[in-house]
Amino acid sequence: MNNNFFKNIESKTGVNMKDILELANSLQNANFKDEKTVRSVIRRVSQIAGKSVPKQTEDKIVQSIVKDGKQLDFNTLSNMINKK
């Protein structure tokens, strides 16, 4: 992809594209049936986004993904993290 594209996204979101790409690479072979893995991903996304995730919200996300089989994608995580 074009370097200007990433710089534009970084300037609009404040999120470092290197962090996003590293996270995406780490997700490729991750086991999302493993609670520890899912919690790690939630914490990493939270860190990148600069938003804390309360324990109760983290627990709901983990249950939704691990126990209920909900698909894990950035939109799903973002929506769950941003829910009030």
GUGUVO-881258 format. One line per 4 residues: for each residue x, y, z of C-alpha. Coordinates in Angstrom, 2 decimals, always signed. Layout:
<atoms>
X,Y,Z | ... $
</atoms>
This chain:
<atoms>
+0.00,+0.00,+0.00 | +0.91,+3.61,-0.49 | +2.89,+5.23,+2.35 | +0.76,+8.40,+2.05 $
-2.32,+6.27,+2.63 | -0.95,+5.07,+5.98 | +0.22,+8.55,+6.97 | -3.25,+9.89,+6.22 $
-4.86,+7.22,+8.42 | -2.34,+7.88,+11.20 | -3.02,+11.62,+11.14 | -6.80,+11.11,+11.23 $
-6.89,+8.40,+13.89 | -3.73,+8.93,+15.91 | -3.10,+5.19,+15.59 | +0.31,+4.01,+14.44 $
-0.06,+1.82,+11.36 | +2.95,-0.26,+12.40 | +1.03,-1.27,+15.54 | -2.05,-2.16,+13.50 $
-0.07,-4.25,+11.02 | +1.74,-6.08,+13.85 | -1.60,-6.82,+15.51 | -3.09,-8.04,+12.23 $
-0.12,-10.36,+11.67 | -0.42,-11.77,+15.18 | -4.11,-12.55,+14.61 | -3.62,-14.69,+11.51 $
-3.02,-17.99,+13.32 | -4.42,-17.11,+16.73 | -6.71,-19.56,+18.54 | -9.85,-17.59,+19.36 $
-11.31,-20.49,+21.31 | -8.59,-19.85,+23.91 | -9.67,-17.35,+26.57 | -6.10,-16.20,+27.27 $
-5.53,-15.41,+23.58 | -8.79,-13.47,+23.31 | -8.02,-11.45,+26.44 | -4.58,-10.66,+25.05 $
-6.09,-9.40,+21.78 | -8.65,-7.27,+23.62 | -5.92,-5.68,+25.74 | -3.73,-5.03,+22.70 $
-6.59,-3.40,+20.76 | -7.43,-1.35,+23.84 | -3.82,-0.24,+24.15 | -3.57,+0.71,+20.47 $
-6.88,+2.60,+20.64 | -5.86,+4.38,+23.84 | -9.06,+3.28,+25.58 | -9.30,+1.31,+28.75 $
-11.67,-1.64,+28.83 | -13.35,-2.33,+32.16 | -13.01,-5.91,+33.44 | -16.77,-6.47,+33.10 $
-16.69,-5.40,+29.44 | -13.64,-7.57,+28.78 | -15.45,-10.54,+30.34 | -18.49,-9.96,+28.09 $
-16.31,-9.76,+24.98 | -14.46,-12.94,+25.95 | -17.72,-14.80,+26.58 | -19.14,-13.57,+23.30 $
-16.14,-14.82,+21.32 | -15.01,-17.93,+23.22 | -18.27,-19.35,+24.49 | -20.84,-17.98,+22.02 $
-18.62,-18.36,+18.95 | -19.02,-14.78,+17.76 | -16.60,-13.82,+14.98 | -13.69,-11.64,+16.04 $
-13.01,-8.67,+13.83 | -12.00,-5.09,+14.47 | -15.55,-3.76,+14.04 | -16.91,-6.23,+16.57 $
-14.21,-5.36,+19.10 | -14.59,-1.64,+18.47 | -18.35,-1.80,+18.96 | -18.01,-3.82,+22.16 $
-15.30,-1.55,+23.57 | -17.28,+1.59,+22.77 | -20.57,+0.33,+24.24 | -21.58,+2.24,+27.33 $
</atoms>
